[in-house]
Amino acid sequence: MAAEARRDLALLSPIAGAAEQRPADYIDVSTRVLGECVQNLDSAGDYHVAAVCLSSIVGSMLALDRHGEPLMNALTWADLRCAPDVLDSRRRLDEDAVYRATGSQFHGIYTGPKIAWLKRTRPDLYADTAHFVPTKTFLLHQLADEMILDRSVGSGSGLLNLQGPAWNDAWVGYLDLDTGTLGNIVEPDTIVHFRPDIARAIGIDPRTPLLAGAADGMLSNIGVGSIEPGSYTAMIATSAACRTILPEPVLHPERKTWSYYLADGLWVNGVSISSAGIVLRWIRDRHFPNEDGEAGYAALMAAAAEAAIGANGLLVLPYLAGERSPYWNVDARGVLFGLTVGHDERHIARAAIEGVTMHFADVVGALIEICGEPSEIRTTGGFRKSSLWTGILADVLNRPLALPADFDAAAFGAAMLAMKTLGVFDSLAEAARLVDIESQVEPDPDAAARYAHLLPAYRSLYTSLGPHFSEIPSLLRKLN
């Protein structure tokens, strides 16, 4: 990359289960990053900005008034307060029919339960809402005065049918919605233009094409060059996902997976877990309080490396933010099992990494069931900074991992989409050939055999505790 810029966006949790972002912060951080990238390009040499393409998370929801102004903080994918609404929608709608139509499960990450939560808890605010949109639609409205929703992020809302695209009648009826409140669906390569004042603030020509773009997870697949059939991408960051691109959506008979639109007629079929890097951040903040940021993670990894495989009998179910694939249990919670006085932060760190990785292996298995054996698994995400974690993933999967260049794959994928749209490449597959594999991690046969013995114990623990997860959140809701 010629230039890059990064800024953190605060995640707010004013009450238990909340995971919000301030809309003003979202706009400020986005425009600052764009401006810093332009400045860095100017100092890097003879570059100019040919286009801007946006990448964004799925699972966010923001209520806007008729002027397009926020009425509340944005709800992120990690907000768990709509759990009762997930359960209610499951009772009142046909899960199989909705899954077959939308490619999405019933879960708090999706927009439907979030809107239902708002309607149930804040009927006054719900009544004043003219637009229920993800944060990227709000960003596009601020940048270009357009209230549009790209089909990729839209398909990750759980409200959009696979075919059409058209809004799902079952969800629309359940929520009693006017579909005009959900945004105008456009293809990810749709071009709009910056407001002149925004363009000047960023430092680019107002005529610069601004692409609606796609979802970050979908774009990261092409960003690591994983676009041919049989090529899988394993991404582990705050959350985690395994994905493969095909020319059509493929669904699991037991609803363990999802299918979202990418662009250019391509579909990303995948599995996701909510609790990955977020678990390690929790451990870092509480067990390594003297180290901040990357130094804290380095201390955590060093401690984990001192513990043996199996963490001396300690198992972690890492569901700190509920869980998605394969059980889609919004009430799932984290568990430390087997804790004794002989365990310390080394074992907790090791068990957490292993717990996340074993759960990830389970969901990868569900994807393989419907999409076939991978010809390769390419990797991306913050876990790549740790050779320990990368090695553990190879051992637990018992498969080699291909390591493309370590950069922001979603941003690179967005750049590829822009280049294809501008005619630099004829297809996204051609653009993806820009990516080279730098190295490969092979599984250690002895470690792989040990994890093969440990995996059944991990699965058995969830099977035993799974039916009880809803009891505690239900009790807390009654107490509060």
N, C-alpha and C positions, 0 to 999 in steps of 0.2 A: 504494500500500500504506500502511496505517495505521502499521505498524511492521515493522522487520526487524532481524535480527541475524546476524552471520557469524563463523565461527571456522574456522581451518585445521585439517586433520587430517593428521598426519605420515604420509608414505609411506616405508616402510622397505625397504631393499634390502641385506640383510646379505651376500648373495653375488650373483654375476652372474646376471641373469635374474629375481631375486626382486623382488616388488612387494607388500608386505604392510602391514597395518594392525593395531595392537594393539586387541583387542576392548574393553578397558577404556577406551581413548582414544575409541573410537567411541561408547560409551555416554555417557561424560563430555561429549564435545562436543555430542552430540545433546540431552541434557537441559539443558545450559547454554544452548544456543541457544533451546530452547523457553522456558526460564525468562526469558531476556533479552527475548524477544519479548513475553511476558506483562507484564514490567515496563515495557517501552516503550509497550505499549498503555495501561497504567494512567496513565502520565505524558502520553499524547497526548490524552486526553479521555475521553468517556463511551462506552467500548467494553467488551464482554465477549466471552469466547471461546465461540462456539457449538459448535465442533467442532475437532478436530485431524485432519489427513489427512497421511499420510507419503508422501514421494517418496524414491526410492533408486536407485542405480546397478544395472545388471545385471552379471553376470559375476563376482560375489564368491562365495566359498565358505569356510565355517567349519565345523570339526569340533567337535561338542559331546558331552559324556558324557551318561549317562542322567539326570543332575541338571540338564542344560541349561547346564553350565559349559564354557567353551572349553578345548580341549586343545592349541590352537596359535594363532598369529596368523591373521587372516583373509587369504586370498589374494584379490587384486583382479583385475580384468579384464586388467591389464597384466603379470601374472606369466607369464613365458615358460618356466618350468622343466618344464612338461608337454609340451613340443614332441615328445619321443620317443613320448609316449602318444597325441598327435594322429596321428602317422604310423602307429602300431600299430593304432589304431581304424580308420583309413582302409583298412588292409590287410584287416582282419577283418570289417568291416561294409559294407553296401551304401550308399554315399554318397547315391546318387540316391533310394533308398527312404527313408532317414532324413530327407533334406532335404524330400521331399514330405510326410512325416508330421509333422515338427516345425517346418518353416520356418526351420531353423537349419543352419549349415554345421558342418564339423569344424574346430575352432580352439581355441586355448588360452584364449580369453575364456570359453568355455562350461564348465559344471560337470563334464560327463562326463570329459574329460581330466584335470581337476584331481583328481577322486576317484581316477582310475586312477594318477596320479602319487603320491598319498598311499599307495595300496595297494602300489605298487611300491617306494617309497623308505622308508616308515615303516609296515611291516606291523603292528608292535606298536600304534602309535597308531590305525591303521585299525581294528584289532580292538576297541579300546576305544570307538570312536565309535558313538553312538546316533543322532545327527542330523547329516546333511550339509545345511547350510542357508545361504542368503545372509545378509548382515549385517542386512538389514531384518527377517528372521524372528527373528534374535537380539535385535534392538532391541524388537520387539513382545513377545517373551518377557520381557524385562526390564521393559518398561513395563506389561504387562497379564497376565503369566503365561499367555500363549497361544502355542503353537507352530504358527503358521499362516503360509502362504505365499500371497501374493496372486497371482492368475492372470497378471497383467501381468509382474511380476518372474519368475515361474515360467516363462513362455513365453520369456523371455530367458536361461533356463538351458541351452537346447538339449536338454533331457531330456523336455520336455512336448509331447505331441501337440497339433496344432492343433485337432483334433476332440475332444470329450469334456467337459472336458479329462481326459486320462489319461496316465500316464507311458509313455514309449516302450519297447516290449518289447525292441527290439534293444539299446538302451543298458543297460536293466536287466539283460538277460542277459549282456552283455559285462562289466559291472561286478560281476555276481553280487550284486545289491543286494536288500534288503528295501525295498519302496517306502515302508514306514512310516517309514523313516529320512529321507525327503525332505521331510516337512512336509505338513500338511493344506491342500489347495488351496481357497482361498476367492475370491469375487469381490472386486474392489478396493473396492466400496462396503460391504463387511462392517464392521459396527460392533462393537467391543469396548470395554472400559472400563479406565481407569487403575487400577493398584494405589493404594490410598489414600495410602501413604507417598510414592509418586512424585508423585502429584497435589499433595500438600502442598509437596513440594520445588520443584515447578515454579511453584506458585502458582495452580492452577486447581481448580475444583470436581471432585471424583472422579467425578461423574455425567456429566462432559463426554464426548460420543461421541468415540471414537478410531477413525478409519477405517484399514483395512489399507492403502489407497492403491495406488499403481501405480509403474511405472518412470519415472525422471526424464525420459528422452528422450521417452517416450510422452506424458507430461503436458505437456512443453514445447510440443508441437504445439498443444494446446488453449490453453495459456498465451499463445501469440502469436495466437490466433484462427484458426489454420490447421486447419480441420476439414471444410470443404466439399470435395467431389471437385474435383480440379484445383489445389487450393491445396497448395503444397509449403513445407516449412520447411527452411532451411539453417542448421544450428547448427555453429559452430566454437568450441570451447573447448579443454580439454586434449586431447580427441579431437574427432572431428567426425562429423556425420551429416546426411543429407538424408532427409526422411520425408514421406509423404502418407497421409492417413487414408481408408479405404474400409470399406464394410460387410462385406468378406470379405478373407481373405488372398489375395495374389497372389504367385506365385513365378516366378523367372527360369529359363528352360530350361537355362541354363549355370550355375546356382547362384550368381549374382553378388550376389544380394540376400537379405534376410531378411524375415520377417513376424512381428510380436509382437502380442499382445493388449493393448488399451488398457483399455477398460471399456465397459459398456453396449452390448455387441454390436459394438463398433468395433475395427478392426484397423489397426495402423500398419505400412505396408510401406516398407522403407527400405534404405539402404546406410550403412555406417560405415567410418571410417578410424581407426586407433589413434593415429597420430602427427600431431598438429596443433599445438596450443599447447604441448604437451610439448617439441616441437622448438625453439620459440622460447625456452622456459625454459632449455633446455640451452645455447643460444647466449648468452642473457643472462648466465647464471652464469659462462660461460667467457670470453666476449669483452667483457663490460661489467661486470667484477667490482667496480668502484667505485660502482655504483648498485644499490640494493636495490629489491625489489618493483616497484611501478608506475613508479618513476623509471627503473629498469633497462629496462623495456619501452619507455618513452618514448624513451630514448636509442637503443635498438635500432631503433625505427621511424624516428627522425630520421636515423640512419645509412643505413637502407635507402632512404629517400627521396632520398638523394644519389646513388644508383646508378641507371643507366638500366634500362629493360626488358631482360631477358635477362642482367643482372648481368655484362656484359662476357664472355659465353661460359661462365659458371659455372652448372652445373645441380646441383640437390640432389634425390636420392631420400630422402624424409624418414622412412624406416621405422625409427625408433629403438625402437619397441616391437612389432616384427613388423608384420604388416598383415592387415587384414580385407578388405573389398570392394576390388576385384572378384576378386582372386586368392586370398585366404584363405591366405596364406603366412606361417605362424608363424615361419619362419626368415628372412624378409626383413630386411635391415639397411640402415642409412643409408649414403648415398654422396655424396661431394663429387666431381663430375666436371668436369674442365677447369681444375683449379686451377693457377695460375701465380704467379710472384713478383709480378706486378702486381695481384693480388687482395688485398683487405684486409677488415676486418670489415664495411664497407659492402656489399661484393658478397656476402659470406657471408649477411648478414642478408636482403638482397633475394632472393637465390637460394633461401633457406629458405622465405620467405613464398610465393614463386612456386611452389616445388616442392610445398608443401602444397596450394596452391590449384589447381594443374594436376591433381594426383592427385584432389582433390575433384571437379573437373569431370568426370574420367573416371567416377567412381562415380555422379555425378548422371546421366550419360548412360545408365548401365545401368538406373537406376530409370525413366527416361523411356521406355525400350524396352518396359517391361511395364505401366506405369501411364499412359502418354500424356503429351502436352505439358502443362506447367504453365500454368494461367491466371495465376498469380502465384507469386513466391518470397518468403516472409517470412523474416526473419533474426533470429537470437538467438545469444547466446554472447559470450565475452570479446573476440572479434575486433572486435566492434562499437565498442570503445573507440578503434580506430584507423581514421581516415578513409582512410588509405593502403590498409590491408588490405581494407576494405569496397569501395573503388574497384577494387582489383585483382581481387576476386572478380567484380564486375559485368563487368569487362573480359574476364576469362578465360571466364566463362559466356556473355558477350555477351547478357546479359539484364538488365532492370531488377530492382532489389532493393527490396522494401518494408521499411521500418523501423518496426516497432511501438515503443511505449515501451520503453526499455532498462531492464529489471528482470529478476529471476530468474523466467524463464518457467515452469520446472518447479514452483516453489513456487506461482505464481499458478494453474497448471493444477491442482495439488492442491487449492487453495482452491475452484476451480470444481467439481471433483468432489464436494467436501464440500457446496457450495451446492446442487448438483443432488440429492444424496442427502437433504438436509434439506428439499427441496421448494421452495427459493427459485427454481429454474428447472426447467422440464419436461424439458429435455434438455441435453446437453453443448454441442450446437450453439447453443442459445439462450444459454448461459453465455458461449460464446466471442465473442458479439457485444459483450461488454464492451470488447474490445480495439480501439483506434483505431490507424490508421497515421499516424505523425507526419510522415514524409517518404519520399522515394524517391531511390535512386541510379541514375542512368542510365549505361550503358556508354559509354566514349569510343571512337568509331569507329576512330580511328587506333590506339589501344592495343589494341583488340579484334583488329584485323587483324594486329598484330605477334604477339600471343599465339597467334593461329590458326596462324602459321608456326612458333612455338616448340613447340606441343603435340606434333606428330609426333616431334620430337627427344626430348622427354621420354619418350614412349611407347616409342620405339625403344630407349632406354637400359635401361628395365626389361626389355623383351623379350630384350635381349642378356644382361643380368646375372641375370635371374630363375632360370635353371637352375643357377646357381653358388651361390646364397645358402645352400643347405643344406650346402655343403661345409665352410665355416668353422665353423658351430656343431657339425657332426658331428665335425670334427677336435678342437675344444675339449673336447667331451664325452669323447673318447677320452683326451685329455691329462690331464683332471681325474679 
